[in-house]
Amino acid sequence: MFFLGTYAIIPVTVTVLLLLVMIPLISLEKRSSISIRQRWIIGTTILVGSAICSYFLYQYTKDGLKKHFFNNGEIVCNYKKENIIIQKEDHYMLKDGYFIKDGAAIDIDNCKNLKNK
């Protein structure tokens, strides 16, 4: 899926990579000048930092999508296994993170900008 939900993958990927790096580092304790406690503190800091950066990147993208909608830009959303083009001039409303029209509510997390590049 290529929509906003992909930002949830970032902390998971960092966690897996961190664990793959931390396990060999812990086993090499005698040869290293960094203690296990310091390694875990560094690893936890990286993990928490990754989660915070991922959250802010997600919010930044979501805010950009809302701004694009209010500027009457085209947005593509995945709704019931179909891609739907959404525009403000097509009488869609944005309320509480959902695009609403004719009783259908489409979650903003399933959408992305359609920009001409």
Residue pairs with C-beta under 8 A, 6 or more apart in sequence:
1 78
2 112
3 77
3 78
3 109
3 110
3 111
3 112
4 58
4 61
4 62
4 65
4 108
4 109
4 110
4 111
4 112
5 109
5 110
7 54
7 57
7 58
7 61
8 54
8 58
10 50
10 53
10 54
10 57
11 47
11 50
11 51
11 54
14 46
14 47
14 50
15 47
15 50
18 43
18 46
18 47
22 39
22 40
22 43
25 32
25 39
26 36
26 39
29 35
29 36
62 97
62 108
62 109
64 113
65 75
65 108
65 111
65 112
65 113
66 94
66 108
68 75
68 113
68 115
69 75
69 86
69 87
69 88
69 92
69 94
69 99
70 88
70 94
72 87
72 88
72 89
73 87
73 113
73 114
73 115
74 85
74 86
74 87
74 113
74 114
75 85
75 86
75 87
75 99
75 111
75 112
75 113
75 114
76 83
76 84
76 85
76 86
76 111
76 112
76 114
77 83
77 84
77 86
77 99
77 106
77 110
77 111
78 84
78 110
78 111
79 104
79 106
79 110
84 106
85 114
86 92
86 99
86 106
86 111
90 101
91 101
92 99
92 100
92 101
93 99
93 100
93 101
94 100
94 108
97 107
97 108
97 109
98 105
98 106
98 107
98 108
99 105
99 106
99 108
99 111
100 106
